[in-house]
Amino acid sequence: MFHFRIYRKMKNTICVLLVLAITLTVSAQRNPFKNLTEKNGKIGIGTEQPDELLTVKGKIHTQEVLVDLQGAVAPDYVFEHYFEGASEVMPSYKLISLPELEAYLKEHKHLPEIPSAETLENEGMSLKEMNLLLLKKIEELTIYTLQQQKEIEKLKEKVNTQ
């Protein structure tokens, strides 16, 4: 009789554990990640309303991001225009003068073609677009530096000849 009671209690405990294990397994299979959502073929992490193929609301930690240009033009045309007088890739490109740049900065308080802080806050910006614009601005700065260096060299020659 004593063994029968122990057997019955063990049987009940095993049944309860089995039901609990099955319940946890089934509920875990439904959504193993509480912050992951799929809607209309789009995946959301940290959001229940993904608006792109992958939408992440929060920080991403990665070692590298590869961005394809897919039709975007790298700004080598800046140097092409400077050294050759024109660019085949971007015939409409023109480096503005430093006085024109200063006037633009005074009026708009940001670089030409770079969105204002307010626009960036409201609309964001793609990494590809921003990186290409920043590269263009670096190339333009390089040209301004070259122009200034040439001017410095001319002034040095003039001072040395007097």
Residue pairs with C-beta under 8 A, 6 or more apart in sequence:
35 45
35 46
36 43
36 44
36 45
37 43
37 44
37 45
37 47
37 48
37 49
37 50
38 44
38 50
39 48
39 49
39 50
41 53
42 50
42 51
42 52
42 53
42 54
42 55
43 50
43 53
43 54
43 55
44 50
44 55
44 56
44 57
45 54
45 55
45 56
45 57
45 58
46 56
46 57
46 58
47 55
47 56
47 57
49 55
65 127
67 127
67 128
67 131
68 128
69 128
72 128
72 129
72 132
73 89
73 90
73 132
74 132
74 135
75 132
75 135
75 136
75 139
76 89
76 139
77 87
77 89
77 90
77 93
78 87
78 93
78 95
78 136
78 139
78 140
78 143
79 139
79 143
80 86
80 87
80 88
80 89
81 87
81 90
81 93
81 94
81 95
82 95
82 143
82 146
87 93
95 140
95 143
96 104
96 112
98 144
101 112
104 111
104 112
105 111
108 116
109 116
110 116
110 117
111 137
113 133
113 136
114 133
114 137
115 123
115 125
